[in-house]
Amino acid sequence: MFPWARTAKTVPDRLWGALAAFTVTTEATGRARLIGAFARFMLAYLRGRLPGPEPDAQAVFRDQFASKANARSSKRMVRQTPVWGHGYSYTDKTLGLQDNHAFYAEIQQHIGAAWGPTGQAIGVAMLCGSWDPLAKPSVLEQWRDALPQIGDDLQVFDRQGHFIEVHRPEEIADAITRLNTPRD
C-alpha cells in the first residue's frame, strides 16, 4: 500500500523518531488496522504523547532520532530498503560517495567458508518478518546459498516487520533451543 521506503521521503525529520517508536511497538496488521494505527499515531503525536503499552521502548527510539543528523541518517537507510541484501550507494554532501556493495559481496563470499559445512558448520536458524526487506526471496536465497545448513530452520513470520523479537519471543527462544539440541 505505502512501502516503508517511501515514508522516509514524506515524514518530516522532527516526526521520524516518534514514527519509528510507534512502528516498532505497534501490533497493527492488515491494511485497515494499519491505517487506523497510523491515524492514532498522528493524533497522539499532535497531543504530545504516543499510544501503546511500551512507553520505555518508544522513548528509546524517540530519543535516538531526536537529533536531525540521526533522523536523516535513519531515513537515508530506510530509503534503501528495496535493495537491502544486495548493496546500495548514495552520495552524501559531506562524505561523498558511500557504497556498500563490496561489503555485502565480502559477507556473501566468505561466510559460507567460515560458518558453513566446509567451515565450522555452525548451526543456523533464520527468523524474520514478512514485512522486513531482509525477508525478500532474493535475500533469503542468498543466505540459503551461503549457509545451506539453514535447511528447514527458516521461518518467515506473516505480518511482522524487522523487530520480530518484540512480538515472537517464544518462537525465537524455541529456534535457539533447537539449534543447541543434538539431532540424531
CNS distance restraints for C-alpha pairs under 8 A (distance, minus, plus):
assign (resid   1 and name CA) (resid  31 and name CA) 7.66 0.50 0.50
assign (resid   2 and name CA) (resid   6 and name CA) 6.88 0.50 0.50
assign (resid   2 and name CA) (resid   7 and name CA) 7.59 0.50 0.50
assign (resid   3 and name CA) (resid   7 and name CA) 7.03 0.50 0.50
assign (resid   4 and name CA) (resid   8 and name CA) 7.31 0.50 0.50
assign (resid   4 and name CA) (resid  78 and name CA) 7.11 0.50 0.50
assign (resid   4 and name CA) (resid  79 and name CA) 7.82 0.50 0.50
assign (resid   4 and name CA) (resid  81 and name CA) 7.83 0.50 0.50
assign (resid   5 and name CA) (resid   9 and name CA) 7.69 0.50 0.50
assign (resid   5 and name CA) (resid  78 and name CA) 5.27 0.50 0.50
assign (resid   5 and name CA) (resid  79 and name CA) 4.35 0.50 0.50
assign (resid   5 and name CA) (resid  80 and name CA) 6.71 0.50 0.50
assign (resid   5 and name CA) (resid  81 and name CA) 5.87 0.50 0.50
assign (resid   5 and name CA) (resid  82 and name CA) 7.10 0.50 0.50
assign (resid   6 and name CA) (resid  10 and name CA) 6.71 0.50 0.50
assign (resid   6 and name CA) (resid  79 and name CA) 6.56 0.50 0.50
assign (resid   7 and name CA) (resid  11 and name CA) 5.83 0.50 0.50
assign (resid   8 and name CA) (resid  75 and name CA) 4.94 0.50 0.50
assign (resid   8 and name CA) (resid  76 and name CA) 7.28 0.50 0.50
assign (resid   8 and name CA) (resid  78 and name CA) 6.38 0.50 0.50
assign (resid   8 and name CA) (resid  79 and name CA) 6.10 0.50 0.50
assign (resid   9 and name CA) (resid  75 and name CA) 7.72 0.50 0.50
assign (resid   9 and name CA) (resid  79 and name CA) 7.56 0.50 0.50
assign (resid  11 and name CA) (resid  15 and name CA) 6.45 0.50 0.50
assign (resid  11 and name CA) (resid  16 and name CA) 6.41 0.50 0.50
assign (resid  12 and name CA) (resid  16 and name CA) 6.44 0.50 0.50
assign (resid  13 and name CA) (resid  17 and name CA) 7.87 0.50 0.50
assign (resid  13 and name CA) (resid  68 and name CA) 6.29 0.50 0.50
assign (resid  13 and name CA) (resid  71 and name CA) 5.74 0.50 0.50
assign (resid  13 and name CA) (resid  72 and name CA) 6.62 0.50 0.50
assign (resid  14 and name CA) (resid  66 and name CA) 7.23 0.50 0.50
assign (resid  14 and name CA) (resid  68 and name CA) 7.33 0.50 0.50
assign (resid  14 and name CA) (resid  71 and name CA) 7.82 0.50 0.50
assign (resid  15 and name CA) (resid  19 and name CA) 6.13 0.50 0.50
assign (resid  16 and name CA) (resid  20 and name CA) 6.04 0.50 0.50
assign (resid  16 and name CA) (resid  62 and name CA) 7.87 0.50 0.50
assign (resid  16 and name CA) (resid  65 and name CA) 6.80 0.50 0.50
assign (resid  16 and name CA) (resid  71 and name CA) 6.14 0.50 0.50
assign (resid  16 and name CA) (resid  75 and name CA) 7.88 0.50 0.50
assign (resid  17 and name CA) (resid  21 and name CA) 6.06 0.50 0.50
assign (resid  17 and name CA) (resid  61 and name CA) 5.69 0.50 0.50
assign (resid  17 and name CA) (resid  62 and name CA) 4.10 0.50 0.50
assign (resid  17 and name CA) (resid  63 and name CA) 6.87 0.50 0.50
assign (resid  17 and name CA) (resid  64 and name CA) 6.91 0.50 0.50
assign (resid  17 and name CA) (resid  65 and name CA) 4.67 0.50 0.50
assign (resid  17 and name CA) (resid  66 and name CA) 6.27 0.50 0.50
assign (resid  17 and name CA) (resid  71 and name CA) 6.85 0.50 0.50
assign (resid  18 and name CA) (resid  22 and name CA) 6.13 0.50 0.50
assign (resid  18 and name CA) (resid  45 and name CA) 7.42 0.50 0.50
assign (resid  18 and name CA) (resid  50 and name CA) 7.66 0.50 0.50
assign (resid  18 and name CA) (resid  58 and name CA) 7.44 0.50 0.50
assign (resid  18 and name CA) (resid  61 and name CA) 7.16 0.50 0.50
assign (resid  18 and name CA) (resid  62 and name CA) 5.05 0.50 0.50
assign (resid  19 and name CA) (resid  23 and name CA) 5.91 0.50 0.50
assign (resid  19 and name CA) (resid  41 and name CA) 7.56 0.50 0.50
assign (resid  20 and name CA) (resid  24 and name CA) 6.27 0.50 0.50
assign (resid  20 and name CA) (resid  61 and name CA) 6.23 0.50 0.50
assign (resid  20 and name CA) (resid  62 and name CA) 7.18 0.50 0.50
assign (resid  21 and name CA) (resid  25 and name CA) 6.44 0.50 0.50
assign (resid  21 and name CA) (resid  57 and name CA) 7.06 0.50 0.50
assign (resid  21 and name CA) (resid  58 and name CA) 4.36 0.50 0.50
assign (resid  21 and name CA) (resid  59 and name CA) 7.07 0.50 0.50
assign (resid  21 and name CA) (resid  60 and name CA) 7.51 0.50 0.50
assign (resid  21 and name CA) (resid  61 and name CA) 4.86 0.50 0.50
assign (resid  21 and name CA) (resid  62 and name CA) 5.79 0.50 0.50
assign (resid  22 and name CA) (resid  26 and name CA) 5.93 0.50 0.50
assign (resid  22 and name CA) (resid  41 and name CA) 6.98 0.50 0.50
assign (resid  22 and name CA) (resid  50 and name CA) 7.21 0.50 0.50
assign (resid  22 and name CA) (resid  51 and name CA) 7.81 0.50 0.50
assign (resid  22 and name CA) (resid  52 and name CA) 7.83 0.50 0.50
assign (resid  22 and name CA) (resid  58 and name CA) 6.48 0.50 0.50
assign (resid  24 and name CA) (resid 163 and name CA) 6.70 0.50 0.50
assign (resid  25 and name CA) (resid  52 and name CA) 7.16 0.50 0.50
assign (resid  25 and name CA) (resid  53 and name CA) 7.97 0.50 0.50
assign (resid  25 and name CA) (resid  54 and name CA) 6.67 0.50 0.50
assign (resid  25 and name CA) (resid  57 and name CA) 7.36 0.50 0.50
assign (resid  25 and name CA) (resid  58 and name CA) 7.06 0.50 0.50
assign (resid  25 and name CA) (resid 166 and name CA) 7.62 0.50 0.50
assign (resid  26 and name CA) (resid  37 and name CA) 7.74 0.50 0.50
assign (resid  26 and name CA) (resid  52 and name CA) 6.98 0.50 0.50
assign (resid  27 and name CA) (resid 167 and name CA) 7.84 0.50 0.50
assign (resid  28 and name CA) (resid  33 and name CA) 5.51 0.50 0.50
assign (resid  28 and name CA) (resid  34 and name CA) 5.25 0.50 0.50
assign (resid  28 and name CA) (resid  37 and name CA) 6.36 0.50 0.50
assign (resid  29 and name CA) (resid  33 and name CA) 5.75 0.50 0.50
assign (resid  29 and name CA) (resid  34 and name CA) 5.80 0.50 0.50
assign (resid  29 and name CA) (resid 159 and name CA) 6.17 0.50 0.50
assign (resid  30 and name CA) (resid  34 and name CA) 5.95 0.50 0.50
assign (resid  30 and name CA) (resid 159 and name CA) 7.67 0.50 0.50
assign (resid  31 and name CA) (resid  35 and name CA) 6.15 0.50 0.50
assign (resid  32 and name CA) (resid  36 and name CA) 6.18 0.50 0.50
assign (resid  33 and name CA) (resid  37 and name CA) 5.97 0.50 0.50
assign (resid  34 and name CA) (resid  38 and name CA) 6.10 0.50 0.50
assign (resid  35 and name CA) (resid  39 and name CA) 6.20 0.50 0.50
assign (resid  36 and name CA) (resid  40 and name CA) 6.22 0.50 0.50
assign (resid  37 and name CA) (resid  41 and name CA) 6.15 0.50 0.50
assign (resid  38 and name CA) (resid  42 and name CA) 6.28 0.50 0.50
assign (resid  39 and name CA) (resid  43 and name CA) 6.32 0.50 0.50
assign (resid  40 and name CA) (resid  44 and name CA) 5.99 0.50 0.50
assign (resid  40 and name CA) (resid  51 and name CA) 7.49 0.50 0.50
assign (resid  41 and name CA) (resid  45 and name CA) 5.96 0.50 0.50
assign (resid  41 and name CA) (resid  50 and name CA) 6.48 0.50 0.50
assign (resid  41 and name CA) (resid  51 and name CA) 6.89 0.50 0.50
assign (resid  42 and name CA) (resid  46 and name CA) 6.19 0.50 0.50
assign (resid  43 and name CA) (resid  47 and name CA) 6.29 0.50 0.50
assign (resid  44 and name CA) (resid  48 and name CA) 6.18 0.50 0.50
assign (resid  44 and name CA) (resid  49 and name CA) 5.27 0.50 0.50
assign (resid  44 and name CA) (resid  50 and name CA) 5.02 0.50 0.50
assign (resid  44 and name CA) (resid  51 and name CA) 6.36 0.50 0.50
assign (resid  45 and name CA) (resid  49 and name CA) 5.56 0.50 0.50
assign (resid  45 and name CA) (resid  50 and name CA) 5.86 0.50 0.50
assign (resid  50 and name CA) (resid  55 and name CA) 7.74 0.50 0.50
assign (resid  50 and name CA) (resid  58 and name CA) 7.96 0.50 0.50
assign (resid  54 and name CA) (resid  58 and name CA) 6.22 0.50 0.50
assign (resid  55 and name CA) (resid  59 and name CA) 6.02 0.50 0.50
assign (resid  56 and name CA) (resid  60 and name CA) 6.45 0.50 0.50
assign (resid  57 and name CA) (resid  61 and name CA) 6.75 0.50 0.50
assign (resid  58 and name CA) (resid  62 and name CA) 6.04 0.50 0.50
assign (resid  59 and name CA) (resid  63 and name CA) 5.84 0.50 0.50
assign (resid  60 and name CA) (resid  64 and name CA) 5.97 0.50 0.50
assign (resid  61 and name CA) (resid  65 and name CA) 6.41 0.50 0.50
assign (resid  62 and name CA) (resid  66 and name CA) 6.18 0.50 0.50
assign (resid  64 and name CA) (resid  70 and name CA) 7.16 0.50 0.50
assign (resid  65 and name CA) (resid  70 and name CA) 5.17 0.50 0.50
assign (resid  65 and name CA) (resid  71 and name CA) 4.74 0.50 0.50
assign (resid  65 and name CA) (resid  74 and name CA) 7.88 0.50 0.50
assign (resid  66 and name CA) (resid  70 and name CA) 7.17 0.50 0.50
assign (resid  66 and name CA) (resid  71 and name CA) 6.88 0.50 0.50
assign (resid  67 and name CA) (resid  71 and name CA) 6.29 0.50 0.50
assign (resid  68 and name CA) (resid  72 and name CA) 6.07 0.50 0.50
assign (resid  69 and name CA) (resid  73 and name CA) 6.10 0.50 0.50
assign (resid  70 and name CA) (resid  74 and name CA) 6.10 0.50 0.50
assign (resid  71 and name CA) (resid  75 and name CA) 6.10 0.50 0.50
assign (resid  72 and name CA) (resid  76 and name CA) 6.02 0.50 0.50
assign (resid  73 and name CA) (resid  77 and name CA) 6.41 0.50 0.50
assign (resid  74 and name CA) (resid  78 and name CA) 6.25 0.50 0.50
assign (resid  75 and name CA) (resid  79 and name CA) 6.19 0.50 0.50
assign (resid  76 and name CA) (resid  80 and name CA) 6.75 0.50 0.50
assign (resid  77 and name CA) (resid  81 and name CA) 6.97 0.50 0.50
assign (resid  80 and name CA) (resid  84 and name CA) 6.54 0.50 0.50
assign (resid  80 and name CA) (resid  88 and name CA) 6.87 0.50 0.50
assign (resid  81 and name CA) (resid 133 and name CA) 5.80 0.50 0.50
assign (resid  82 and name CA) (resid 133 and name CA) 6.63 0.50 0.50
assign (resid  83 and name CA) (resid  87 and name CA) 6.31 0.50 0.50
assign (resid  83 and name CA) (resid  88 and name CA) 6.48 0.50 0.50
assign (resid  84 and name CA) (resid  88 and name CA) 7.46 0.50 0.50
assign (resid  84 and name CA) (resid 133 and name CA) 6.38 0.50 0.50
assign (resid  84 and name CA) (resid 134 and name CA) 6.36 0.50 0.50
assign (resid  84 and name CA) (resid 139 and name CA) 7.78 0.50 0.50
assign (resid  85 and name CA) (resid 104 and name CA) 6.86 0.50 0.50
assign (resid  85 and name CA) (resid 134 and name CA) 6.51 0.50 0.50
assign (resid  85 and name CA) (resid 139 and name CA) 5.43 0.50 0.50
assign (resid  86 and name CA) (resid 101 and name CA) 6.72 0.50 0.50
assign (resid  86 and name CA) (resid 104 and name CA) 6.39 0.50 0.50
assign (resid  86 and name CA) (resid 105 and name CA) 7.91 0.50 0.50
assign (resid  86 and name CA) (resid 139 and name CA) 7.57 0.50 0.50
assign (resid  87 and name CA) (resid  99 and name CA) 7.44 0.50 0.50
assign (resid  87 and name CA) (resid 100 and name CA) 5.35 0.50 0.50
assign (resid  87 and name CA) (resid 101 and name CA) 4.15 0.50 0.50
assign (resid  87 and name CA) (resid 102 and name CA) 7.64 0.50 0.50
assign (resid  87 and name CA) (resid 103 and name CA) 7.65 0.50 0.50
assign (resid  87 and name CA) (resid 104 and name CA) 5.92 0.50 0.50
assign (resid  88 and name CA) (resid  99 and name CA) 5.92 0.50 0.50
assign (resid  88 and name CA) (resid 100 and name CA) 5.86 0.50 0.50
assign (resid  88 and name CA) (resid 101 and name CA) 5.95 0.50 0.50
assign (resid  89 and name CA) (resid  97 and name CA) 7.03 0.50 0.50
assign (resid  89 and name CA) (resid  98 and name CA) 5.42 0.50 0.50
assign (resid  89 and name CA) (resid  99 and name CA) 4.13 0.50 0.50
assign (resid  89 and name CA) (resid 100 and name CA) 6.42 0.50 0.50
assign (resid  89 and name CA) (resid 101 and name CA) 7.47 0.50 0.50
assign (resid  90 and name CA) (resid  97 and name CA) 5.84 0.50 0.50
assign (resid  90 and name CA) (resid  98 and name CA) 5.43 0.50 0.50
assign (resid  90 and name CA) (resid  99 and name CA) 6.62 0.50 0.50
assign (resid  91 and name CA) (resid  95 and name CA) 7.50 0.50 0.50
assign (resid  91 and name CA) (resid  96 and name CA) 5.12 0.50 0.50
assign (resid  91 and name CA) (resid  97 and name CA) 4.26 0.50 0.50
assign (resid  91 and name CA) (resid  98 and name CA) 5.86 0.50 0.50
assign (resid  92 and name CA) (resid  96 and name CA) 4.81 0.50 0.50
assign (resid  92 and name CA) (resid  97 and name CA) 6.20 0.50 0.50
assign (resid  92 and name CA) (resid  98 and name CA) 6.98 0.50 0.50
assign (resid 100 and name CA) (resid 104 and name CA) 6.51 0.50 0.50
assign (resid 101 and name CA) (resid 105 and name CA) 6.19 0.50 0.50
assign (resid 102 and name CA) (resid 106 and name CA) 5.96 0.50 0.50
assign (resid 103 and name CA) (resid 107 and name CA) 6.43 0.50 0.50
assign (resid 104 and name CA) (resid 108 and name CA) 6.18 0.50 0.50
assign (resid 105 and name CA) (resid 109 and name CA) 5.89 0.50 0.50
assign (resid 106 and name CA) (resid 110 and name CA) 6.12 0.50 0.50
assign (resid 107 and name CA) (resid 111 and name CA) 5.57 0.50 0.50
assign (resid 108 and name CA) (resid 112 and name CA) 7.41 0.50 0.50
assign (resid 108 and name CA) (resid 142 and name CA) 7.29 0.50 0.50
assign (resid 108 and name CA) (resid 143 and name CA) 7.83 0.50 0.50
assign (resid 108 and name CA) (resid 146 and name CA) 6.31 0.50 0.50
assign (resid 109 and name CA) (resid 146 and name CA) 7.63 0.50 0.50
assign (resid 110 and name CA) (resid 114 and name CA) 6.53 0.50 0.50
assign (resid 111 and name CA) (resid 115 and name CA) 5.76 0.50 0.50
assign (resid 111 and name CA) (resid 116 and name CA) 7.05 0.50 0.50
assign (resid 111 and name CA) (resid 146 and name CA) 6.53 0.50 0.50
assign (resid 111 and name CA) (resid 147 and name CA) 7.63 0.50 0.50
assign (resid 112 and name CA) (resid 116 and name CA) 4.30 0.50 0.50
assign (resid 112 and name CA) (resid 117 and name CA) 7.49 0.50 0.50
assign (resid 112 and name CA) (resid 118 and name CA) 7.59 0.50 0.50
assign (resid 112 and name CA) (resid 119 and name CA) 7.08 0.50 0.50
assign (resid 112 and name CA) (resid 146 and name CA) 4.74 0.50 0.50
assign (resid 112 and name CA) (resid 147 and name CA) 5.53 0.50 0.50
assign (resid 113 and name CA) (resid 117 and name CA) 7.74 0.50 0.50
assign (resid 113 and name CA) (resid 118 and name CA) 6.02 0.50 0.50
assign (resid 113 and name CA) (resid 119 and name CA) 4.97 0.50 0.50
assign (resid 114 and name CA) (resid 118 and name CA) 7.71 0.50 0.50
assign (resid 114 and name CA) (resid 119 and name CA) 4.70 0.50 0.50
assign (resid 114 and name CA) (resid 120 and name CA) 6.07 0.50 0.50
assign (resid 115 and name CA) (resid 119 and name CA) 5.31 0.50 0.50
assign (resid 115 and name CA) (resid 120 and name CA) 5.09 0.50 0.50
assign (resid 115 and name CA) (resid 121 and name CA) 5.36 0.50 0.50
assign (resid 115 and name CA) (resid 122 and name CA) 5.24 0.50 0.50
assign (resid 115 and name CA) (resid 147 and name CA) 7.20 0.50 0.50
assign (resid 116 and name CA) (resid 120 and name CA) 6.29 0.50 0.50
assign (resid 116 and name CA) (resid 121 and name CA) 4.76 0.50 0.50
assign (resid 116 and name CA) (resid 122 and name CA) 6.50 0.50 0.50
assign (resid 116 and name CA) (resid 146 and name CA) 7.10 0.50 0.50
assign (resid 116 and name CA) (resid 147 and name CA) 5.23 0.50 0.50
assign (resid 116 and name CA) (resid 148 and name CA) 7.05 0.50 0.50
assign (resid 116 and name CA) (resid 149 and name CA) 6.93 0.50 0.50
assign (resid 117 and name CA) (resid 121 and name CA) 4.36 0.50 0.50
assign (resid 117 and name CA) (resid 122 and name CA) 7.70 0.50 0.50
assign (resid 117 and name CA) (resid 147 and name CA) 7.70 0.50 0.50
assign (resid 117 and name CA) (resid 148 and name CA) 7.65 0.50 0.50
assign (resid 117 and name CA) (resid 149 and name CA) 6.99 0.50 0.50
assign (resid 121 and name CA) (resid 149 and name CA) 7.59 0.50 0.50
assign (resid 123 and name CA) (resid 149 and name CA) 6.76 0.50 0.50
assign (resid 123 and name CA) (resid 150 and name CA) 7.37 0.50 0.50
assign (resid 123 and name CA) (resid 179 and name CA) 5.83 0.50 0.50
assign (resid 123 and name CA) (resid 180 and name CA) 7.95 0.50 0.50
assign (resid 124 and name CA) (resid 147 and name CA) 7.68 0.50 0.50
assign (resid 124 and name CA) (resid 149 and name CA) 6.53 0.50 0.50
assign (resid 124 and name CA) (resid 150 and name CA) 5.24 0.50 0.50
assign (resid 124 and name CA) (resid 153 and name CA) 7.15 0.50 0.50
assign (resid 124 and name CA) (resid 179 and name CA) 7.01 0.50 0.50
assign (resid 125 and name CA) (resid 150 and name CA) 5.68 0.50 0.50
assign (resid 125 and name CA) (resid 153 and name CA) 4.74 0.50 0.50
assign (resid 125 and name CA) (resid 154 and name CA) 5.91 0.50 0.50
assign (resid 125 and name CA) (resid 175 and name CA) 6.55 0.50 0.50
assign (resid 125 and name CA) (resid 176 and name CA) 7.46 0.50 0.50
assign (resid 125 and name CA) (resid 179 and name CA) 7.23 0.50 0.50
assign (resid 126 and name CA) (resid 150 and name CA) 6.96 0.50 0.50
assign (resid 126 and name CA) (resid 153 and name CA) 6.16 0.50 0.50
assign (resid 126 and name CA) (resid 154 and name CA) 4.68 0.50 0.50
assign (resid 126 and name CA) (resid 155 and name CA) 6.26 0.50 0.50
assign (resid 127 and name CA) (resid 153 and name CA) 7.98 0.50 0.50
assign (resid 127 and name CA) (resid 154 and name CA) 5.88 0.50 0.50
assign (resid 127 and name CA) (resid 155 and name CA) 4.85 0.50 0.50
assign (resid 127 and name CA) (resid 156 and name CA) 5.83 0.50 0.50
assign (resid 127 and name CA) (resid 157 and name CA) 7.48 0.50 0.50
assign (resid 127 and name CA) (resid 172 and name CA) 7.39 0.50 0.50
assign (resid 128 and name CA) (resid 132 and name CA) 6.95 0.50 0.50
assign (resid 128 and name CA) (resid 134 and name CA) 7.54 0.50 0.50
assign (resid 128 and name CA) (resid 135 and name CA) 6.17 0.50 0.50
assign (resid 128 and name CA) (resid 155 and name CA) 6.58 0.50 0.50
assign (resid 128 and name CA) (resid 156 and name CA) 5.01 0.50 0.50
assign (resid 128 and name CA) (resid 157 and name CA) 6.16 0.50 0.50
assign (resid 128 and name CA) (resid 160 and name CA) 7.75 0.50 0.50
assign (resid 128 and name CA) (resid 161 and name CA) 7.53 0.50 0.50
assign (resid 128 and name CA) (resid 162 and name CA) 6.64 0.50 0.50
assign (resid 128 and name CA) (resid 164 and name CA) 6.56 0.50 0.50
assign (resid 129 and name CA) (resid 135 and name CA) 6.58 0.50 0.50
assign (resid 129 and name CA) (resid 156 and name CA) 5.34 0.50 0.50
assign (resid 129 and name CA) (resid 157 and name CA) 4.66 0.50 0.50
assign (resid 129 and name CA) (resid 158 and name CA) 6.25 0.50 0.50
assign (resid 129 and name CA) (resid 159 and name CA) 6.70 0.50 0.50
assign (resid 129 and name CA) (resid 160 and name CA) 4.26 0.50 0.50
assign (resid 129 and name CA) (resid 161 and name CA) 4.69 0.50 0.50
assign (resid 129 and name CA) (resid 162 and name CA) 5.81 0.50 0.50
assign (resid 129 and name CA) (resid 163 and name CA) 7.70 0.50 0.50
assign (resid 129 and name CA) (resid 164 and name CA) 6.21 0.50 0.50
assign (resid 130 and name CA) (resid 135 and name CA) 5.82 0.50 0.50
assign (resid 130 and name CA) (resid 136 and name CA) 7.79 0.50 0.50
assign (resid 130 and name CA) (resid 156 and name CA) 5.72 0.50 0.50
assign (resid 130 and name CA) (resid 157 and name CA) 5.71 0.50 0.50
assign (resid 130 and name CA) (resid 158 and name CA) 5.19 0.50 0.50
assign (resid 130 and name CA) (resid 159 and name CA) 5.82 0.50 0.50
assign (resid 130 and name CA) (resid 160 and name CA) 5.63 0.50 0.50
assign (resid 130 and name CA) (resid 161 and name CA) 6.40 0.50 0.50
assign (resid 131 and name CA) (resid 135 and name CA) 7.23 0.50 0.50
assign (resid 131 and name CA) (resid 158 and name CA) 7.71 0.50 0.50
assign (resid 131 and name CA) (resid 159 and name CA) 6.20 0.50 0.50
assign (resid 131 and name CA) (resid 160 and name CA) 5.58 0.50 0.50
assign (resid 131 and name CA) (resid 161 and name CA) 4.61 0.50 0.50
assign (resid 131 and name CA) (resid 162 and name CA) 7.16 0.50 0.50
assign (resid 132 and name CA) (resid 136 and name CA) 7.52 0.50 0.50
assign (resid 132 and name CA) (resid 160 and name CA) 7.31 0.50 0.50
assign (resid 132 and name CA) (resid 161 and name CA) 4.76 0.50 0.50
assign (resid 132 and name CA) (resid 162 and name CA) 4.89 0.50 0.50
assign (resid 133 and name CA) (resid 162 and name CA) 8.00 0.50 0.50
assign (resid 134 and name CA) (resid 139 and name CA) 6.03 0.50 0.50
assign (resid 134 and name CA) (resid 140 and name CA) 7.32 0.50 0.50
assign (resid 134 and name CA) (resid 162 and name CA) 7.96 0.50 0.50
assign (resid 135 and name CA) (resid 139 and name CA) 6.36 0.50 0.50
assign (resid 135 and name CA) (resid 140 and name CA) 5.98 0.50 0.50
assign (resid 135 and name CA) (resid 156 and name CA) 7.15 0.50 0.50
assign (resid 136 and name CA) (resid 140 and name CA) 6.25 0.50 0.50
assign (resid 137 and name CA) (resid 141 and name CA) 6.02 0.50 0.50
assign (resid 138 and name CA) (resid 142 and name CA) 6.38 0.50 0.50
assign (resid 139 and name CA) (resid 143 and name CA) 6.58 0.50 0.50
assign (resid 140 and name CA) (resid 144 and name CA) 6.26 0.50 0.50
assign (resid 141 and name CA) (resid 145 and name CA) 6.05 0.50 0.50
assign (resid 142 and name CA) (resid 146 and name CA) 6.21 0.50 0.50
assign (resid 143 and name CA) (resid 147 and name CA) 5.75 0.50 0.50
assign (resid 143 and name CA) (resid 148 and name CA) 7.77 0.50 0.50
assign (resid 144 and name CA) (resid 148 and name CA) 5.03 0.50 0.50
assign (resid 144 and name CA) (resid 149 and name CA) 7.78 0.50 0.50
assign (resid 144 and name CA) (resid 150 and name CA) 6.39 0.50 0.50
assign (resid 144 and name CA) (resid 151 and name CA) 7.59 0.50 0.50
assign (resid 150 and name CA) (resid 154 and name CA) 6.37 0.50 0.50
assign (resid 153 and name CA) (resid 175 and name CA) 7.58 0.50 0.50
assign (resid 160 and name CA) (resid 164 and name CA) 6.38 0.50 0.50
assign (resid 163 and name CA) (resid 167 and name CA) 7.79 0.50 0.50
assign (resid 164 and name CA) (resid 168 and name CA) 5.57 0.50 0.50
assign (resid 164 and name CA) (resid 169 and name CA) 7.50 0.50 0.50
assign (resid 165 and name CA) (resid 169 and name CA) 4.90 0.50 0.50
assign (resid 165 and name CA) (resid 172 and name CA) 6.91 0.50 0.50
assign (resid 168 and name CA) (resid 172 and name CA) 6.49 0.50 0.50
assign (resid 169 and name CA) (resid 173 and name CA) 6.16 0.50 0.50
assign (resid 170 and name CA) (resid 174 and name CA) 6.11 0.50 0.50
assign (resid 171 and name CA) (resid 175 and name CA) 6.21 0.50 0.50
assign (resid 172 and name CA) (resid 176 and name CA) 6.34 0.50 0.50
assign (resid 173 and name CA) (resid 177 and name CA) 6.16 0.50 0.50
assign (resid 174 and name CA) (resid 178 and name CA) 6.12 0.50 0.50
assign (resid 175 and name CA) (resid 179 and name CA) 6.36 0.50 0.50
assign (resid 176 and name CA) (resid 180 and name CA) 6.48 0.50 0.50
assign (resid 177 and name CA) (resid 181 and name CA) 6.24 0.50 0.50
